[in-house]
Amino acid sequence: MLAAALLAGCALLQVRASQRASLLIPAATQAEGCAVNDDGTVTYRQGGLEVIVEPMSDAALNRLFPEESSLGEYSINPYTFGNYVDPEVGYVRNRFTVFRVTVRNDELAKVELNPLRAVLTTNRRGEVLTAYGILAGAAPHTFEGYYRARRRPSGNEYYRFNMRMGIVRSNNYGVDEKIFKGERYGGFIVFDPLDDAVQRVRLTLRDFVLKFDAFDMPLETVDLVFDFDRRIVGGDQVTAGAPERRARTVARLRAPSAVSGNATGDMSRDQGILDERIGAHAAELNECFVGEFLAGRAAEGSVDVRFTIDATGTVKTAQIERSTVVSDEVGQCLVEQVRRWNFGPSDIPVELLVDDARAGADAYTVTVTAFLEFVDTLAP
């Protein structure tokens, strides 16, 4: 069955550079109660209850939304980059890691899966990815935060943002969805894209509710585990003159940022939204570190950067609060990068935020401390 899944996944030797694909294939050995199917899905069965997990390739997601995936750089498929070939690497990058989860309940009174409790564990140094929520504040990572961080100030950008969010609301696995006896429900559960070094992943659907008490509180739960092997197809076929450029190091947030001074109701300064925007700058933060690291002047470690944002979104001040990466040059570069950022105008007019509107944008200042870490991706 595993061989069939491999053959069904792709014609391995016929993938062009621009069609580079990250594929998740059911592992031959699964947890008790799980079985691998010929179509590349894995099913957990307990009596009349079935939970079916299907890893979704970018190609499969693009087939689901063909028009939204065929607009090049302006594709609005929220789960992929569509057919946009990144000129830096010569292929279409992965935007997310997506699973379609379907629950069929033919026996129990009612069951419930909370998609935000799902985690994806990789073989890369114990890495654990958490699932994306839909709206800002629903989870540490959300689609609203992700796309707001990348939305530029134009009418077309707002249109694309709204179209993507509409697709997500209709297709993601919903929260608080109870599946009663005789019913079936399903949707997507989404995580960050996988690093090239990842070879195996484990999807854990934590605290799946099998029974409720008289007060509708969970009485019996179980963790459902699904294992997959990871294959990158086409990675060694990048077009001539454009070799794959895999970063030796990565920069990322090691914990949610600390935010103070933000007004209630100002979602533009919500901690989750701010972290999505900081995450969008990860590549340029890594550029501050990787050169010093390769030269032996910096070490893996963490940096806490404290900065302030005014009502227009301009970063007014920035400084290093703490660093363990050794190099002062890394800290100076990070401060310079952060000072160039703009988080966009506040959602609330400044005259409603401060007592004296004449004080201007500086009167409404939000302070953020970003907890960064820099990691060697090739370390064992």
C-alpha positions as CSV (number, residue, x, y, z in Angstrom):
1,M,0.0,0.0,0.0
2,L,2.9,2.3,0.8
3,A,4.4,1.7,-2.7
4,A,1.0,2.5,-4.2
5,A,0.9,5.8,-2.3
6,L,4.4,6.7,-3.5
7,L,3.5,6.0,-7.1
8,A,0.2,7.9,-6.8
9,G,1.9,10.9,-5.3
10,C,3.9,12.1,-8.4
11,A,5.9,11.0,-11.3
12,L,9.1,11.3,-9.4
13,L,11.5,11.6,-12.4
14,Q,9.4,14.0,-14.4
15,V,9.2,16.9,-12.0
16,R,10.6,20.2,-13.4
17,A,12.5,22.6,-11.1
18,S,9.5,24.9,-11.0
19,Q,7.3,22.0,-9.9
20,R,9.4,21.1,-6.8
21,A,7.2,19.5,-4.3
22,S,7.2,18.6,-0.6
23,L,5.3,15.3,-0.2
24,L,4.1,13.6,3.0
25,I,3.7,9.9,2.6
26,P,2.2,7.6,5.3
27,A,4.8,5.8,7.3
28,A,4.7,2.0,7.0
29,T,4.3,1.7,10.8
30,Q,1.4,3.6,12.4
31,A,0.0,3.9,15.9
32,E,-2.5,1.3,17.2
33,G,-5.9,1.6,15.5
34,C,-4.5,3.4,12.4
35,A,-4.3,1.9,8.9
36,V,-2.6,3.2,5.7
37,N,-5.0,3.3,2.7
38,D,-4.1,2.9,-0.9
39,D,-5.0,6.6,-1.7
40,G,-2.3,7.9,0.7
41,T,-4.5,8.6,3.6
42,V,-4.4,7.2,7.1
43,T,-7.5,6.2,9.0
44,Y,-8.0,5.7,12.8
45,R,-10.8,3.4,13.6
46,Q,-12.6,2.7,16.9
47,G,-15.8,0.9,16.4
48,G,-18.0,3.1,14.3
49,L,-15.7,6.1,14.6
50,E,-13.3,7.0,11.8
51,V,-10.8,9.8,11.7
52,I,-9.2,10.1,8.2
53,V,-6.0,12.2,7.7
54,E,-4.9,13.2,4.2
55,P,-1.7,15.2,3.7
56,M,-2.4,17.8,1.0
57,S,0.3,18.6,-1.5
58,D,0.5,22.0,-3.1
59,A,-0.6,20.4,-6.4
60,A,-3.7,19.0,-4.8
61,L,-4.5,22.3,-3.1
62,N,-4.0,24.1,-6.4
63,R,-6.4,21.7,-8.1
64,L,-9.1,22.5,-5.5
65,F,-8.7,26.3,-6.2
66,P,-7.6,26.4,-9.9
67,E,-8.5,30.0,-10.7
68,E,-7.1,31.3,-7.5
69,S,-3.8,29.5,-8.1
70,S,-3.1,30.6,-11.6
71,L,-2.4,34.3,-11.1
72,G,1.4,34.1,-10.6
73,E,2.6,36.5,-7.9
74,Y,-1.0,37.6,-7.3
75,S,-2.5,34.1,-6.8
76,I,-5.0,34.2,-4.0
77,N,-5.0,30.5,-2.9
78,P,-4.5,31.0,0.8
79,Y,-2.7,27.7,1.3
80,T,-0.1,27.9,-1.5
81,F,1.9,30.4,-3.6
82,G,-0.2,29.2,-6.6
83,N,2.0,29.0,-9.8
84,Y,4.4,31.8,-8.7
85,V,8.0,30.7,-9.3
86,D,10.3,32.4,-6.9
87,P,13.1,33.8,-9.1
88,E,15.6,33.4,-6.2
89,V,15.3,29.6,-6.2
90,G,13.7,28.7,-9.5
91,Y,10.7,26.9,-8.1
92,V,7.4,27.5,-6.3
93,R,8.0,27.6,-2.5
94,N,5.8,25.9,0.0
95,R,3.7,28.3,2.0
96,F,2.2,25.9,4.5
97,T,1.9,22.3,5.6
98,V,-1.7,21.2,5.2
99,F,-3.7,18.2,6.3
100,R,-7.4,17.5,5.5
101,V,-9.0,15.8,8.5
102,T,-12.4,14.1,8.2
103,V,-14.4,12.7,11.1
104,R,-17.1,10.1,10.6
105,N,-19.2,9.2,13.7
106,D,-21.5,6.2,13.3
107,E,-21.5,5.0,16.9
108,L,-20.8,7.6,19.7
109,A,-23.4,10.1,20.9
110,K,-21.1,13.0,19.9
111,V,-17.4,13.6,19.5
112,E,-15.2,16.7,19.0
113,L,-11.8,17.6,17.6
114,N,-10.3,21.0,18.5
115,P,-8.0,21.8,15.5
116,L,-6.0,24.3,17.5
117,R,-4.9,21.5,19.9
118,A,-3.2,19.7,17.0
119,V,0.6,19.7,16.8
120,L,3.1,18.6,14.2
121,T,6.4,17.2,15.5
122,T,9.4,16.9,13.2
123,N,12.6,14.9,13.4
124,R,14.5,18.3,13.3
125,R,15.8,18.7,16.8
126,G,12.5,18.0,18.5
127,E,10.7,20.9,16.6
128,V,7.0,21.2,17.4
129,L,4.7,23.2,15.1
130,T,1.3,24.5,16.3
131,A,-1.8,24.8,14.1
132,Y,-2.9,28.1,12.6
133,G,-6.1,29.7,13.7
134,I,-8.3,31.8,11.4
135,L,-8.8,35.1,13.2
136,A,-6.3,37.2,15.1
137,G,-6.0,36.2,18.7
138,A,-7.4,32.7,18.1
139,A,-4.0,31.0,18.3
140,P,-0.3,32.0,18.3
141,H,-0.3,31.8,14.5
142,T,-3.4,32.8,12.5
143,F,-4.3,33.4,8.8
144,E,-5.5,36.8,9.6
145,G,-2.2,37.8,11.2
146,Y,-0.2,36.1,8.4
147,Y,-1.9,37.9,5.6
148,R,-2.3,41.2,7.3
149,A,1.5,41.2,7.9
150,R,2.0,40.8,4.1
151,R,-0.9,43.1,2.9
152,R,0.3,46.3,1.2
153,P,-1.8,49.5,1.2
154,S,-3.8,49.2,-2.0
155,G,-7.3,48.3,-3.0
156,N,-6.2,45.2,-4.9
157,E,-4.3,44.0,-1.8
158,Y,-7.4,44.4,0.4
159,Y,-9.4,42.4,-2.2
160,R,-6.9,39.6,-2.2
161,F,-6.8,39.6,1.6
162,N,-10.6,39.3,1.8
163,M,-10.7,36.6,-0.8
164,R,-8.1,34.5,1.0
165,M,-9.9,34.9,4.3
166,G,-13.2,33.8,2.7
167,I,-11.6,30.6,1.4
168,V,-10.0,29.9,4.8
169,R,-13.3,30.4,6.7
170,S,-15.0,28.0,4.4
171,N,-12.4,25.2,4.3
172,N,-10.5,25.1,7.6
173,Y,-11.6,22.7,10.3
174,G,-13.8,24.7,12.6
175,V,-13.5,25.1,16.3
176,D,-16.4,23.9,18.6
177,E,-17.7,21.6,15.9
178,K,-19.4,18.6,17.6
179,I,-20.1,15.6,15.4
180,F,-23.2,13.8,16.4
181,K,-24.0,10.1,15.7
182,G,-24.6,9.6,12.0
183,E,-22.7,12.8,11.0
184,R,-19.5,13.5,9.1
185,Y,-17.4,16.7,9.2
186,G,-14.0,17.7,7.9
187,G,-11.6,20.5,7.0
188,F,-8.0,21.6,6.8
189,I,-5.6,21.8,9.7
190,V,-2.6,24.0,8.8
191,F,1.0,24.4,10.0
192,D,4.1,26.3,9.0
193,P,6.1,25.0,6.0
194,L,8.7,22.3,6.7
195,D,12.4,22.9,6.6
196,D,14.3,21.0,3.9
197,A,16.1,19.0,6.6
198,V,12.8,17.5,7.9
199,Q,12.5,13.8,6.9
200,R,9.7,12.6,9.2
201,V,6.7,14.2,10.9
202,R,4.1,13.1,13.4
203,L,0.6,14.7,13.5
204,T,-1.0,14.5,16.9
205,L,-4.6,15.4,17.3
206,R,-4.6,16.1,21.0
207,D,-7.5,15.7,23.3
208,F,-10.0,14.3,20.8
209,V,-13.2,14.1,22.8
210,L,-15.0,10.7,22.8
211,K,-17.5,11.3,25.5
212,F,-19.1,14.3,27.3
213,D,-20.6,14.4,30.8
214,A,-24.1,15.7,31.7
215,F,-22.7,19.3,31.7
216,D,-21.3,18.9,28.2
217,M,-17.8,18.9,29.5
218,P,-15.2,16.3,28.1
219,L,-15.4,13.1,30.0
220,E,-13.1,10.8,27.9
221,T,-10.4,12.0,25.5
222,V,-7.6,10.4,23.4
223,D,-4.6,11.6,21.5
224,L,-4.6,10.4,17.9
225,V,-1.2,10.0,16.3
226,F,-0.4,9.8,12.6
227,D,3.2,9.3,11.2
228,F,4.5,10.4,7.8
229,D,7.7,10.3,5.8
230,R,8.7,13.4,4.0
231,R,10.0,13.5,0.4
232,I,11.2,16.5,-1.6
233,V,10.6,15.9,-5.3
234,G,12.5,18.0,-7.9
235,G,14.9,19.6,-5.4
236,D,18.0,18.4,-7.3
237,Q,16.6,19.6,-10.6
238,V,16.8,23.4,-10.1
239,T,17.4,25.2,-13.4
240,A,21.0,25.7,-14.5
241,G,22.6,28.8,-13.1
242,A,20.0,29.0,-10.2
243,P,21.1,26.5,-7.6
244,E,18.9,26.0,-4.5
245,R,19.9,28.5,-1.8
246,R,19.0,26.8,1.5
247,A,19.8,29.0,4.5
248,R,22.5,27.7,6.8
249,T,20.8,29.4,9.7
250,V,17.3,30.5,10.5
251,A,15.9,33.4,12.7
252,R,12.6,32.9,14.4
253,L,10.6,34.0,17.5
254,R,11.3,31.6,20.4
255,A,8.3,32.9,22.4
256,P,5.4,35.3,22.0
257,S,6.5,39.0,22.1
258,A,5.8,41.1,25.1
259,V,3.6,44.1,24.2
260,S,2.6,47.0,26.3
261,G,0.7,50.3,25.7
262,N,-1.6,49.0,23.1
263,A,-5.2,50.2,23.3
264,T,-8.1,47.8,23.8
265,G,-9.7,47.0,20.4
266,D,-6.6,48.0,18.4
267,M,-6.1,44.7,16.5
268,S,-3.2,46.3,14.5
269,R,-1.2,46.2,17.7
270,D,-2.4,42.8,18.9
271,Q,0.5,40.6,20.0
272,G,-0.4,37.9,17.5
273,I,-0.6,40.3,14.6
274,L,2.7,41.9,15.6
275,D,4.4,38.6,15.8
276,E,3.1,37.6,12.4
277,R,4.6,40.8,11.0
278,I,7.9,40.2,12.8
279,G,8.0,36.7,11.4
280,A,7.6,38.0,7.9
281,H,11.0,39.7,8.4
282,A,12.7,36.5,9.5
283,A,14.9,36.3,6.4
284,E,16.4,39.8,6.8
285,L,17.0,39.2,10.5
286,N,18.8,36.0,9.6
287,E,21.0,37.9,7.1
288,C,22.3,39.9,10.1
289,F,23.4,36.6,11.7
290,V,24.5,34.1,9.1
291,G,27.6,35.9,7.9
292,E,29.0,36.4,11.3
293,F,28.1,32.8,12.2
294,L,29.9,31.4,9.2
295,A,32.9,33.6,9.9
296,G,33.1,32.1,13.4
297,R,32.3,35.5,15.1
298,A,28.8,34.6,16.3
299,A,27.2,31.6,18.0
300,E,23.7,30.1,18.0
301,G,21.7,31.8,20.7
302,S,19.0,34.3,21.5
303,V,18.5,38.1,21.2
304,D,15.8,40.2,22.8
305,V,15.0,43.3,20.8
306,R,12.9,46.1,22.4
307,F,11.3,48.7,20.1
308,T,8.5,51.2,20.1
309,I,5.8,51.9,17.4
310,D,3.9,55.1,16.9
311,A,0.3,55.4,15.6
312,T,1.5,55.5,12.0
313,G,3.3,52.2,12.4
314,T,6.8,53.7,12.3
315,V,9.4,52.2,14.6
316,K,10.7,55.1,16.7
317,T,13.3,53.5,18.8
318,A,15.0,50.1,18.9
319,Q,17.6,48.5,21.2
320,I,19.1,45.2,22.2
321,E,17.9,44.2,25.7
322,R,19.8,40.8,25.9
323,S,22.0,38.7,23.6
324,T,23.8,35.4,23.8
325,V,25.0,35.3,20.1
326,V,28.4,36.8,21.2
327,S,28.7,39.2,18.2
328,D,28.0,42.9,18.7
329,E,27.8,43.3,15.0
330,V,24.7,41.1,14.9
331,G,23.0,43.3,17.5
332,Q,23.8,46.5,15.6
333,C,22.5,45.0,12.3
334,L,19.3,43.8,14.0
335,V,18.7,47.3,15.4
336,E,19.2,48.9,12.0
337,Q,16.8,46.4,10.4
338,V,14.1,46.8,13.0
339,R,14.2,50.6,12.7
340,R,13.3,50.2,9.0
341,W,10.1,48.3,9.7
342,N,6.6,49.8,9.5
343,F,3.6,48.0,11.1
344,G,0.9,50.1,9.4
345,P,-1.4,52.7,10.9
346,S,-3.4,51.9,14.0
347,D,-6.9,50.5,13.5
348,I,-8.2,53.2,15.8
349,P,-7.9,56.9,14.8
350,V,-5.3,58.7,16.9
351,E,-7.8,61.3,18.2
352,L,-9.6,58.5,19.9
353,L,-6.5,57.0,21.4
354,V,-5.1,60.1,23.2
355,D,-6.5,62.9,25.2
356,D,-4.8,65.6,23.1
357,A,-4.8,64.9,19.3
358,R,-2.5,67.8,18.8
359,A,0.3,65.6,20.3
360,G,0.3,63.6,17.1
361,A,1.2,60.0,16.3
362,D,3.9,59.9,18.9
363,A,1.4,60.3,21.7
364,Y,0.2,56.7,21.1
365,T,3.3,54.5,21.5
366,V,3.3,50.7,21.8
367,T,6.4,49.0,23.2
368,V,7.3,45.5,21.9
369,T,10.0,43.1,23.1
370,A,10.7,40.5,20.4
371,F,12.3,37.3,21.7
372,L,14.4,36.0,18.8
373,E,16.6,32.9,18.4
374,F,19.2,32.0,15.7
375,V,19.7,28.4,14.9
376,D,22.1,26.4,12.8
377,T,19.9,24.3,10.5
378,L,22.7,21.8,9.7
379,A,23.5,21.0,13.4
380,P,22.8,17.4,14.4
